[in-house]
Amino acid sequence: MSTLTNSVQWPPSLWAAQTPPGPELPDLQGSVQADVVIIGGGFTGLSTALHLREAGTDVAIVEAMEPGWGASGRNNGQVIPTLSRPDPDDLVARHGAAGERFVAMLRDSASNLFDTVRRYNIDAEHEQTGWVQPVHTPGRIKIAERRFKQWSKFGAPVELLSRDQARDMLGSDAWHGGFWNKTGGHINPLALARGLARTVLSLGGRIYARSPVIDFARQGDRWVVRTARGELSARALVLASNAYSGEFSKALAPDLAHEVMPVLSWQMATQPLSDNIRKTIIPARQAMSDTHGELYFARYDARNRLVTGGAVIGPGNKAERLKARVAERLQRLWPQIGEVRFDYVWNGYVGMTTDYMPRIHRLGPDAYGWTGCNGRAVALTIPLGAELAKAVRGVPAKQLALPFTEPVTIPAHALLRPFAPLMLLLYRYRDAREIA
């Protein structure tokens, strides 16, 4: 029988400070069985388990720390129903009919998330106020025009914003127009993860926490997942560890771990803004992330903190350097904000691929996995979990919104990883220049 062990050390963040504790969970001890085992208790793993339990399938999650400890509980919480750079035509050109199904899933991904939150009464501080991508140079309006044209073709509720409309929506004249998707918004991501975990448990699913998986292997007609204190045997398997695939065991899934570059993403939250100032900065509370490579992004939390972030390289006190840099940025974008003070600064990994495309794989009989959120996992992972649940239940591939590929590792992954932050210099160079 599994027993509770000491709770994990939670990374400090706004979300960890404001979110009620998650459910108490056992660790994995001894030998147990399930029909489906899921490695990873982030959004993808929790969504997959939720949809399997809705179908009556016996499922168990094995989580290295606790649900939401990794990227799912540390991100900015923006619910964005697009990929970061590839657009619908890129997905269809690469994956054909499967790409079209994936685009349709992505189009509805934000609404899918908010509908799930409402259906199960999850208190995730959710606000479906839309997502706007303003353009930071006149030439980049072509990005917004392309996105508007392509997503309109697939029936997404999108609008192309003029410079005046962007100014009115954001409370700043720093941008030159933009792209708006009305289904997006923002949530407290850790509250969502913990709420999904409670929902999975309430539906009869199992979650084993504080149990880093060492490896998994096919034994006969079963998949066996091993941890330091136990093992779990199952008919089917889903690997949902994304950017943290190589962080706890190098033997877990090296092909998948090495096709994604874990990049440290910094998040920050200001002190709560006064009502009179808040009403002049993104007054309708949309989520916003613009066209800079060194991304400018912001949204409000439920306490009217402006939740933003930035990037920093080099030695020294990165948090303090980032505070000064981002405070100056916010004052430049919104002069009315006055003095900027940050109550929280935290970070976590984002899983980046070389082409900014997600990678979805068959790992063997009844086994699936994916990597490469590229900063867009919040909306994507909820319907993706539903599709992975269908896959392990035997739904044919031609009916799934899953464009399967073979893993393609990044050459010299270990050597390149320390230098990944230097890409910021290239982004800054490009950001300062017009594009065609």
C-alpha positions as CSV (number, residue, x, y, z in Angstrom):
1,M,0.0,0.0,0.0
2,S,1.4,3.4,-1.0
3,T,1.8,5.9,1.8
4,L,2.2,9.7,2.0
5,T,5.7,11.0,2.1
6,N,7.1,14.5,2.8
7,S,5.7,17.1,0.4
8,V,7.9,18.5,-2.2
9,Q,9.5,22.0,-2.1
10,W,7.4,24.2,-4.4
11,P,9.2,26.8,-6.5
12,P,8.2,30.2,-5.2
13,S,5.8,32.0,-7.5
14,L,2.7,34.1,-7.5
15,W,0.6,31.0,-8.2
16,A,2.2,29.0,-5.4
17,A,1.6,31.8,-3.0
18,Q,-2.1,32.4,-3.9
19,T,-3.4,28.9,-4.8
20,P,-5.0,26.5,-2.2
21,P,-3.0,23.3,-1.7
22,G,-3.6,20.4,-4.0
23,P,-4.9,17.0,-2.9
24,E,-2.8,14.8,-0.7
25,L,-1.4,12.0,-2.9
26,P,0.5,8.8,-2.3
27,D,3.8,7.9,-3.8
28,L,4.2,4.8,-5.9
29,Q,5.4,1.8,-3.9
30,G,5.4,-1.9,-4.8
31,S,3.8,-3.4,-7.9
32,V,0.5,-2.0,-9.2
33,Q,-1.5,-2.2,-12.4
34,A,-3.7,-0.1,-14.5
35,D,-5.1,-0.2,-18.0
36,V,-3.3,3.0,-18.9
37,V,-0.3,4.6,-17.3
38,I,0.6,8.3,-17.8
39,I,4.0,9.6,-17.0
40,G,3.7,13.3,-16.0
41,G,1.1,15.2,-13.9
42,G,1.0,18.4,-15.9
43,F,-1.8,19.6,-18.1
44,T,-1.4,17.0,-20.7
45,G,-1.3,14.1,-18.3
46,L,-4.2,15.3,-16.2
47,S,-6.3,16.1,-19.3
48,T,-5.6,12.6,-20.7
49,A,-6.5,11.0,-17.4
50,L,-9.7,13.1,-17.2
51,H,-10.9,12.0,-20.6
52,L,-10.0,8.4,-20.0
53,R,-12.0,8.4,-16.8
54,E,-14.9,10.0,-18.6
55,A,-14.8,6.9,-20.9
56,G,-14.6,4.5,-17.9
57,T,-11.0,3.5,-18.5
58,D,-8.8,2.6,-15.5
59,V,-5.9,5.1,-15.5
60,A,-3.0,6.0,-13.2
61,I,-0.7,9.0,-13.4
62,V,2.9,8.7,-12.1
63,E,4.3,12.2,-11.4
64,A,7.9,13.1,-10.4
65,M,6.9,15.8,-8.0
66,E,3.2,16.9,-7.6
67,P,0.6,17.9,-10.2
68,G,1.5,21.4,-11.6
69,W,5.0,21.4,-10.1
70,G,6.7,21.8,-13.6
71,A,5.8,24.1,-16.5
72,S,2.0,23.6,-16.0
73,G,2.1,25.4,-12.7
74,R,4.7,28.0,-13.4
75,N,3.7,29.6,-16.7
76,N,2.1,33.0,-17.3
77,G,-1.4,31.5,-17.6
78,Q,-2.2,33.0,-21.0
79,V,-4.7,30.8,-22.9
80,I,-3.7,31.2,-26.5
81,P,-5.4,29.2,-29.3
82,T,-2.5,29.4,-31.8
83,L,1.0,28.1,-32.1
84,S,3.8,30.6,-31.4
85,R,5.0,31.0,-35.0
86,P,3.6,28.3,-37.4
87,D,0.2,29.1,-38.8
88,P,-2.6,26.8,-40.2
89,D,-1.1,26.7,-43.7
90,D,2.2,25.6,-42.3
91,L,0.6,22.7,-40.4
92,V,-1.5,21.6,-43.4
93,A,1.5,21.7,-45.7
94,R,3.5,19.5,-43.4
95,H,0.9,17.1,-42.2
96,G,-1.9,17.1,-44.7
97,A,-5.3,15.8,-43.5
98,A,-3.8,15.2,-40.0
99,G,-2.6,18.8,-40.0
100,E,-6.1,20.0,-40.9
101,R,-7.6,18.1,-37.9
102,F,-4.9,19.5,-35.7
103,V,-5.7,23.1,-36.8
104,A,-9.4,22.5,-36.0
105,M,-8.4,21.2,-32.5
106,L,-6.1,24.2,-32.0
107,R,-8.8,26.6,-33.2
108,D,-11.1,25.4,-30.5
109,S,-8.5,24.8,-27.8
110,A,-9.1,27.9,-25.7
111,S,-12.8,27.3,-25.6
112,N,-12.2,23.7,-24.8
113,L,-10.2,24.7,-21.8
114,F,-12.7,27.2,-20.5
115,D,-15.6,24.8,-21.1
116,T,-13.8,22.1,-19.1
117,V,-13.2,24.5,-16.2
118,R,-16.8,25.5,-16.2
119,R,-18.1,21.9,-16.6
120,Y,-16.2,20.7,-13.6
121,N,-16.5,23.9,-11.6
122,I,-12.8,24.3,-11.2
123,D,-11.8,27.6,-9.5
124,A,-8.9,28.6,-11.8
125,E,-9.4,32.4,-11.7
126,H,-10.4,32.0,-15.4
127,E,-11.2,35.0,-17.6
128,Q,-12.2,34.3,-21.2
129,T,-11.5,37.9,-22.3
130,G,-9.6,37.1,-25.5
131,W,-6.0,37.1,-26.6
132,V,-4.4,39.9,-28.6
133,Q,-1.1,39.9,-30.4
134,P,-0.1,43.5,-31.2
135,V,2.6,44.2,-33.7
136,H,5.6,46.2,-32.6
137,T,6.7,47.6,-36.0
138,P,4.6,48.8,-39.0
139,G,6.0,46.0,-41.2
140,R,4.9,43.3,-38.8
141,I,1.3,44.1,-39.5
142,K,1.8,41.5,-42.2
143,I,2.1,38.9,-39.4
144,A,-1.3,39.9,-38.1
145,E,-2.8,40.0,-41.7
146,R,-1.5,36.5,-42.4
147,R,-2.9,35.1,-39.2
148,F,-6.2,36.8,-39.7
149,K,-6.5,35.4,-43.2
150,Q,-5.5,31.9,-42.4
151,W,-7.5,31.5,-39.1
152,S,-10.6,33.1,-40.7
153,K,-10.4,30.4,-43.4
154,F,-10.7,27.8,-40.6
155,G,-13.6,29.6,-38.9
156,A,-11.8,31.1,-35.9
157,P,-13.4,34.2,-34.3
158,V,-10.6,36.5,-35.1
159,E,-10.2,40.2,-35.9
160,L,-7.5,42.3,-37.5
161,L,-6.9,45.4,-35.4
162,S,-5.9,48.8,-36.6
163,R,-3.4,50.9,-34.8
164,D,-6.2,52.9,-33.1
165,Q,-8.1,49.8,-32.1
166,A,-4.9,48.3,-30.6
167,R,-4.3,51.5,-28.7
168,D,-7.8,51.5,-27.3
169,M,-7.7,47.8,-26.4
170,L,-4.2,48.0,-24.7
171,G,-4.1,51.6,-23.4
172,S,-0.8,52.3,-25.2
173,D,0.3,53.7,-28.5
174,A,3.4,51.5,-28.6
175,W,1.9,49.1,-31.1
176,H,0.9,49.4,-34.8
177,G,-2.2,47.2,-34.9
178,G,-2.6,43.5,-34.2
179,F,-4.5,40.3,-34.2
180,W,-7.3,39.4,-31.8
181,N,-8.8,36.0,-31.0
182,K,-11.9,36.3,-28.9
183,T,-11.8,32.8,-27.4
184,G,-8.5,33.3,-25.6
185,G,-7.9,34.7,-22.1
186,H,-6.0,33.7,-19.0
187,I,-6.1,31.5,-15.9
188,N,-4.2,30.7,-12.7
189,P,-2.3,27.7,-14.2
190,L,-1.5,26.1,-10.8
191,A,-5.1,26.3,-9.7
192,L,-6.1,24.7,-13.0
193,A,-3.6,21.9,-12.5
194,R,-4.7,21.2,-9.0
195,G,-8.3,21.5,-10.0
196,L,-7.8,18.9,-12.8
197,A,-6.1,16.6,-10.3
198,R,-9.0,16.8,-7.9
199,T,-11.4,16.1,-10.8
200,V,-9.4,13.0,-12.0
201,L,-9.5,11.7,-8.4
202,S,-13.2,12.4,-8.1
203,L,-13.8,10.4,-11.3
204,G,-11.9,7.4,-9.9
205,G,-8.5,7.9,-11.4
206,R,-5.2,7.5,-9.5
207,I,-2.3,9.9,-9.1
208,Y,1.0,8.8,-7.6
209,A,3.2,11.8,-6.7
210,R,6.8,12.3,-5.7
211,S,7.7,9.3,-7.8
212,P,10.2,10.2,-10.6
213,V,10.1,7.6,-13.3
214,I,13.5,6.0,-14.0
215,D,12.5,4.3,-17.2
216,F,9.8,2.4,-19.0
217,A,9.9,-0.7,-21.2
218,R,7.7,-3.2,-23.1
219,Q,7.5,-6.5,-21.3
220,G,5.4,-9.0,-23.2
221,D,2.1,-7.2,-24.0
222,R,2.4,-4.7,-21.2
223,W,4.3,-1.5,-20.5
224,V,6.2,-1.4,-17.2
225,V,7.1,1.9,-15.6
226,R,9.8,1.9,-12.9
227,T,10.4,4.3,-10.1
228,A,12.9,4.0,-7.1
229,R,10.2,2.4,-4.9
230,G,7.8,0.7,-7.2
231,E,6.6,-0.2,-10.7
232,L,3.4,0.1,-12.6
233,S,2.3,-2.3,-15.3
234,A,-0.3,-1.2,-17.9
235,R,-1.7,-2.1,-21.3
236,A,-1.1,1.4,-22.7
237,L,1.2,4.3,-21.9
238,V,1.3,8.1,-22.5
239,L,4.5,10.1,-21.9
240,A,3.5,13.7,-20.9
241,S,6.7,15.1,-19.4
242,N,7.6,17.6,-22.2
243,A,10.4,20.0,-21.2
244,Y,11.2,18.0,-18.1
245,S,11.6,14.6,-19.9
246,G,15.3,14.5,-19.1
247,E,15.4,16.3,-15.8
248,F,14.8,13.4,-13.4
249,S,16.2,10.5,-15.4
250,K,18.4,10.6,-18.4
251,A,17.1,7.1,-19.3
252,L,13.5,8.0,-19.4
253,A,13.1,9.0,-23.0
254,P,16.3,10.3,-24.4
255,D,15.0,10.7,-28.0
256,L,12.2,12.9,-26.9
257,A,14.2,14.8,-24.3
258,H,16.9,15.6,-27.0
259,E,14.4,16.9,-29.6
260,V,13.4,19.7,-27.4
261,M,15.5,22.5,-25.8
262,P,14.5,23.4,-22.3
263,V,14.8,27.2,-22.1
264,L,14.3,29.1,-18.8
265,S,11.3,31.4,-18.9
266,W,11.0,34.2,-16.3
267,Q,7.7,35.3,-15.0
268,M,6.9,38.3,-12.8
269,A,4.0,39.9,-11.0
270,T,3.7,43.5,-9.9
271,Q,2.0,44.8,-6.8
272,P,-1.8,45.1,-7.4
273,L,-2.6,48.2,-9.5
274,S,-5.0,50.8,-8.3
275,D,-8.4,50.7,-9.9
276,N,-7.9,54.1,-11.7
277,I,-4.6,52.9,-13.3
278,R,-5.8,49.4,-14.1
279,K,-8.7,50.8,-16.1
280,T,-6.3,52.5,-18.4
281,I,-4.0,49.5,-19.0
282,I,-5.6,46.7,-21.0
283,P,-9.0,47.9,-19.6
284,A,-11.0,44.8,-20.8
285,R,-8.4,42.4,-19.3
286,Q,-7.3,40.6,-22.4
287,A,-4.2,38.4,-22.4
288,M,-1.5,40.1,-24.5
289,S,1.7,38.9,-26.1
290,D,3.3,40.8,-29.0
291,T,5.5,40.1,-32.0
292,H,8.9,40.7,-30.3
293,G,11.2,37.7,-30.3
294,E,12.1,38.9,-26.8
295,L,8.5,38.7,-26.0
296,Y,6.5,41.6,-24.4
297,F,3.5,40.0,-22.6
298,A,1.1,40.9,-19.9
299,R,-2.2,40.0,-18.3
300,Y,-4.0,40.6,-15.0
301,D,-4.4,38.1,-12.2
302,A,-7.5,38.0,-10.0
303,R,-5.9,40.6,-7.6
304,N,-5.2,43.1,-10.4
305,R,-1.5,42.3,-10.4
306,L,0.1,42.8,-13.9
307,V,1.6,39.4,-14.6
308,T,4.4,39.8,-17.2
309,G,8.0,38.6,-17.6
310,G,11.2,38.8,-19.6
311,A,14.5,37.2,-20.5
312,V,18.0,37.7,-19.2
313,I,21.4,36.3,-19.9
314,G,24.8,36.4,-18.3
315,P,26.0,36.2,-14.7
316,G,24.9,38.2,-11.7
317,N,21.6,38.5,-9.9
318,K,19.3,37.8,-12.7
319,A,16.1,38.5,-10.8
320,E,17.1,42.0,-9.8
321,R,18.4,42.8,-13.3
322,L,15.2,41.6,-14.7
323,K,13.1,43.7,-12.4
324,A,14.9,46.8,-13.5
325,R,14.7,45.9,-17.2
326,V,11.0,45.0,-17.2
327,A,10.0,47.9,-14.9
328,E,11.6,50.3,-17.5
329,R,9.7,48.4,-20.3
330,L,6.3,48.7,-18.5
331,Q,6.9,52.4,-17.9
332,R,7.8,52.9,-21.6
333,L,4.7,51.0,-22.8
334,W,2.3,52.6,-20.1
335,P,3.8,55.8,-18.7
336,Q,0.7,56.2,-16.5
337,I,1.7,53.1,-14.5
338,G,4.2,55.2,-12.4
339,E,6.7,53.4,-10.1
340,V,6.7,49.6,-10.7
341,R,7.4,47.2,-7.9
342,F,7.4,43.4,-8.3
343,D,6.2,41.1,-5.5
344,Y,7.1,37.9,-7.3
345,V,9.7,36.7,-9.8
346,W,10.0,33.1,-10.7
347,N,11.1,30.8,-13.6
348,G,10.6,27.4,-15.2
349,Y,11.4,25.6,-18.4
350,V,9.7,26.0,-21.8
351,G,10.2,23.2,-24.3
352,M,11.4,24.7,-27.6
353,T,11.8,22.9,-30.9
354,T,14.0,24.1,-33.8
355,D,10.9,24.8,-36.0
356,Y,8.5,25.8,-33.2
357,M,6.3,22.9,-34.1
358,P,5.0,20.4,-31.5
359,R,6.2,16.8,-31.9
360,I,3.7,14.0,-31.4
361,H,4.9,10.4,-31.5
362,R,3.9,6.7,-31.4
363,L,6.4,5.1,-28.9
364,G,5.3,1.5,-29.6
365,P,2.1,-0.6,-29.3
366,D,-0.5,1.5,-27.5
367,A,2.1,4.1,-26.4
368,Y,2.3,7.8,-27.3
369,G,4.2,10.9,-26.3
370,W,4.8,14.5,-27.2
371,T,7.2,17.4,-26.7
372,G,7.6,21.0,-27.9
373,C,5.0,23.3,-26.3
374,N,7.0,26.3,-27.6
375,G,5.2,28.5,-25.0
376,R,1.7,27.5,-26.2
377,A,0.8,24.5,-24.0
378,V,-1.9,26.0,-21.8
379,A,-4.7,25.9,-24.4
380,L,-3.2,23.1,-26.5
381,T,-2.8,20.5,-23.8
382,I,-6.4,20.2,-22.7
383,P,-7.8,19.0,-26.1
384,L,-4.5,17.2,-26.8
385,G,-5.2,15.1,-23.8
386,A,-8.6,14.2,-25.2
387,E,-7.0,13.1,-28.4
388,L,-4.3,11.0,-26.6
389,A,-7.1,9.4,-24.6
390,K,-8.8,8.4,-27.9
391,A,-5.5,7.0,-29.2
392,V,-4.9,4.7,-26.3
393,R,-8.5,3.5,-26.5
394,G,-7.9,2.4,-30.1
395,V,-9.5,5.2,-32.2
396,P,-7.9,5.0,-35.7
397,A,-5.2,7.5,-36.5
398,K,-7.2,8.9,-39.4
399,Q,-9.8,10.1,-36.9
400,L,-7.3,11.8,-34.6
401,A,-6.1,15.3,-34.6
402,L,-2.6,14.0,-34.0
403,P,0.1,14.6,-36.7
404,F,2.5,11.8,-35.8
405,T,6.2,12.1,-36.7
406,E,9.4,10.3,-35.7
407,P,11.6,11.9,-33.1
408,V,14.4,14.0,-34.5
409,T,17.0,14.9,-31.9
410,I,18.9,18.2,-31.8
411,P,22.6,17.4,-32.7
412,A,25.0,18.0,-29.9
413,H,22.1,18.7,-27.6
414,A,24.1,18.6,-24.3
415,L,26.7,20.9,-25.8
416,L,24.2,23.4,-27.2
417,R,21.9,23.6,-24.1
418,P,24.1,26.0,-22.1
419,F,24.3,28.4,-25.1
420,A,20.5,28.4,-25.8
421,P,20.0,31.6,-23.8
422,L,22.3,33.4,-26.3
423,M,19.5,33.2,-28.8
424,L,18.2,36.2,-27.0
425,L,20.9,38.4,-28.6
426,L,19.6,37.3,-32.1
427,Y,16.0,38.1,-31.0
428,R,17.0,41.5,-29.9
429,Y,18.8,42.2,-33.1
430,R,15.8,41.2,-35.2
431,D,13.4,43.0,-32.9
432,A,15.1,46.3,-33.6
433,R,14.7,45.9,-37.3
434,E,11.8,46.1,-39.7
435,I,10.8,42.9,-41.5
436,A,9.4,42.4,-45.0
